């Protein structure tokens, strides 16, 4: 059975999860949270890029 994806609802659910994670954090803690998430995202993007990089052979 195929389900219909609701991208807007998925976005709202993701935003709610983030709000739950950062609620109650101080400004410094929230800043650290976003810095850590940014680093994790960069690493993930690098791993994906390496996985799909094609190298030429002579």
mmCIF file of the C-alpha atoms, coordinates in Angstrom:
data_MODEL
# 
_entry.id   MODEL 
# 
loop_
_atom_site.group_PDB 
_atom_site.id 
_atom_site.type_symbol 
_atom_site.label_atom_id 
_atom_site.label_alt_id 
_atom_site.label_comp_id 
_atom_site.label_asym_id 
_atom_site.label_entity_id 
_atom_site.label_seq_id 
_atom_site.pdbx_PDB_ins_code 
_atom_site.Cartn_x 
_atom_site.Cartn_y 
_atom_site.Cartn_z 
_atom_site.occupancy 
_atom_site.B_iso_or_equiv 
_atom_site.pdbx_formal_charge 
_atom_site.auth_seq_id 
_atom_site.auth_comp_id 
_atom_site.auth_asym_id 
_atom_site.auth_atom_id 
_atom_site.pdbx_PDB_model_num 
ATOM 1  C CA . UNK A 1 1  ? 0.000  0.000  0.000   1.00 0.00 ? 1  UNK A CA 1 
ATOM 2  C CA . UNK A 1 2  ? 1.373  3.352  -0.976  1.00 0.00 ? 2  UNK A CA 1 
ATOM 3  C CA . UNK A 1 3  ? 1.035  6.273  1.387   1.00 0.00 ? 3  UNK A CA 1 
ATOM 4  C CA . UNK A 1 4  ? 0.890  9.857  0.287   1.00 0.00 ? 4  UNK A CA 1 
ATOM 5  C CA . UNK A 1 5  ? 3.799  11.960 1.537   1.00 0.00 ? 5  UNK A CA 1 
ATOM 6  C CA . UNK A 1 6  ? 2.920  15.276 3.060   1.00 0.00 ? 6  UNK A CA 1 
ATOM 7  C CA . UNK A 1 7  ? 6.122  17.290 2.892   1.00 0.00 ? 7  UNK A CA 1 
ATOM 8  C CA . UNK A 1 8  ? 4.702  20.253 4.785   1.00 0.00 ? 8  UNK A CA 1 
ATOM 9  C CA . UNK A 1 9  ? 3.580  18.014 7.644   1.00 0.00 ? 9  UNK A CA 1 
ATOM 10 C CA . UNK A 1 10 ? 7.004  16.315 7.698   1.00 0.00 ? 10 UNK A CA 1 
ATOM 11 C CA . UNK A 1 11 ? 8.669  19.736 7.906   1.00 0.00 ? 11 UNK A CA 1 
ATOM 12 C CA . UNK A 1 12 ? 6.397  20.759 10.784  1.00 0.00 ? 12 UNK A CA 1 
ATOM 13 C CA . UNK A 1 13 ? 7.123  17.515 12.645  1.00 0.00 ? 13 UNK A CA 1 
ATOM 14 C CA . UNK A 1 14 ? 10.867 18.048 12.227  1.00 0.00 ? 14 UNK A CA 1 
ATOM 15 C CA . UNK A 1 15 ? 10.592 21.617 13.473  1.00 0.00 ? 15 UNK A CA 1 
ATOM 16 C CA . UNK A 1 16 ? 8.641  20.425 16.509  1.00 0.00 ? 16 UNK A CA 1 
ATOM 17 C CA . UNK A 1 17 ? 11.374 17.898 17.346  1.00 0.00 ? 17 UNK A CA 1 
ATOM 18 C CA . UNK A 1 18 ? 13.985 20.651 17.180  1.00 0.00 ? 18 UNK A CA 1 
ATOM 19 C CA . UNK A 1 19 ? 11.858 22.918 19.392  1.00 0.00 ? 19 UNK A CA 1 
ATOM 20 C CA . UNK A 1 20 ? 11.608 20.093 21.943  1.00 0.00 ? 20 UNK A CA 1 
ATOM 21 C CA . UNK A 1 21 ? 15.370 19.559 21.898  1.00 0.00 ? 21 UNK A CA 1 
ATOM 22 C CA . UNK A 1 22 ? 16.264 23.215 22.370  1.00 0.00 ? 22 UNK A CA 1 
ATOM 23 C CA . UNK A 1 23 ? 13.480 24.239 24.744  1.00 0.00 ? 23 UNK A CA 1 
ATOM 24 C CA . UNK A 1 24 ? 14.920 25.208 28.069  1.00 0.00 ? 24 UNK A CA 1 
ATOM 25 C CA . UNK A 1 25 ? 18.446 25.680 26.737  1.00 0.00 ? 25 UNK A CA 1 
ATOM 26 C CA . UNK A 1 26 ? 20.337 28.844 27.471  1.00 0.00 ? 26 UNK A CA 1 
ATOM 27 C CA . UNK A 1 27 ? 21.471 30.988 24.557  1.00 0.00 ? 27 UNK A CA 1 
ATOM 28 C CA . UNK A 1 28 ? 25.000 29.557 24.906  1.00 0.00 ? 28 UNK A CA 1 
ATOM 29 C CA . UNK A 1 29 ? 23.684 25.979 24.964  1.00 0.00 ? 29 UNK A CA 1 
ATOM 30 C CA . UNK A 1 30 ? 21.479 26.600 21.939  1.00 0.00 ? 30 UNK A CA 1 
ATOM 31 C CA . UNK A 1 31 ? 24.424 28.104 20.061  1.00 0.00 ? 31 UNK A CA 1 
ATOM 32 C CA . UNK A 1 32 ? 26.519 25.032 20.880  1.00 0.00 ? 32 UNK A CA 1 
ATOM 33 C CA . UNK A 1 33 ? 23.627 22.785 19.745  1.00 0.00 ? 33 UNK A CA 1 
ATOM 34 C CA . UNK A 1 34 ? 23.487 24.487 16.336  1.00 0.00 ? 34 UNK A CA 1 
ATOM 35 C CA . UNK A 1 35 ? 27.272 24.495 15.953  1.00 0.00 ? 35 UNK A CA 1 
ATOM 36 C CA . UNK A 1 36 ? 27.409 20.750 16.656  1.00 0.00 ? 36 UNK A CA 1 
ATOM 37 C CA . UNK A 1 37 ? 24.530 20.036 14.269  1.00 0.00 ? 37 UNK A CA 1 
ATOM 38 C CA . UNK A 1 38 ? 26.243 22.107 11.565  1.00 0.00 ? 38 UNK A CA 1 
ATOM 39 C CA . UNK A 1 39 ? 29.453 20.112 11.961  1.00 0.00 ? 39 UNK A CA 1 
ATOM 40 C CA . UNK A 1 40 ? 27.523 16.840 11.827  1.00 0.00 ? 40 UNK A CA 1 
ATOM 41 C CA . UNK A 1 41 ? 25.712 17.950 8.659   1.00 0.00 ? 41 UNK A CA 1 
ATOM 42 C CA . UNK A 1 42 ? 28.983 18.929 6.951   1.00 0.00 ? 42 UNK A CA 1 
ATOM 43 C CA . UNK A 1 43 ? 30.491 15.533 7.783   1.00 0.00 ? 43 UNK A CA 1 
ATOM 44 C CA . UNK A 1 44 ? 27.423 13.734 6.478   1.00 0.00 ? 44 UNK A CA 1 
ATOM 45 C CA . UNK A 1 45 ? 27.537 15.724 3.232   1.00 0.00 ? 45 UNK A CA 1 
ATOM 46 C CA . UNK A 1 46 ? 31.236 14.872 2.830   1.00 0.00 ? 46 UNK A CA 1 
ATOM 47 C CA . UNK A 1 47 ? 30.559 11.148 3.341   1.00 0.00 ? 47 UNK A CA 1 
ATOM 48 C CA . UNK A 1 48 ? 27.784 11.228 0.756   1.00 0.00 ? 48 UNK A CA 1 
ATOM 49 C CA . UNK A 1 49 ? 29.956 13.139 -1.701  1.00 0.00 ? 49 UNK A CA 1 
ATOM 50 C CA . UNK A 1 50 ? 32.790 10.625 -1.265  1.00 0.00 ? 50 UNK A CA 1 
ATOM 51 C CA . UNK A 1 51 ? 30.384 7.734  -1.786  1.00 0.00 ? 51 UNK A CA 1 
ATOM 52 C CA . UNK A 1 52 ? 29.174 9.113  -5.100  1.00 0.00 ? 52 UNK A CA 1 
ATOM 53 C CA . UNK A 1 53 ? 32.429 10.585 -6.401  1.00 0.00 ? 53 UNK A CA 1 
ATOM 54 C CA . UNK A 1 54 ? 33.571 8.974  -9.618  1.00 0.00 ? 54 UNK A CA 1 
ATOM 55 C CA . UNK A 1 55 ? 37.281 8.827  -10.259 1.00 0.00 ? 55 UNK A CA 1 
ATOM 56 C CA . UNK A 1 56 ? 38.686 8.560  -13.759 1.00 0.00 ? 56 UNK A CA 1 
ATOM 57 C CA . UNK A 1 57 ? 41.227 5.883  -14.559 1.00 0.00 ? 57 UNK A CA 1 
ATOM 58 C CA . UNK A 1 58 ? 43.646 6.036  -17.410 1.00 0.00 ? 58 UNK A CA 1 
# 
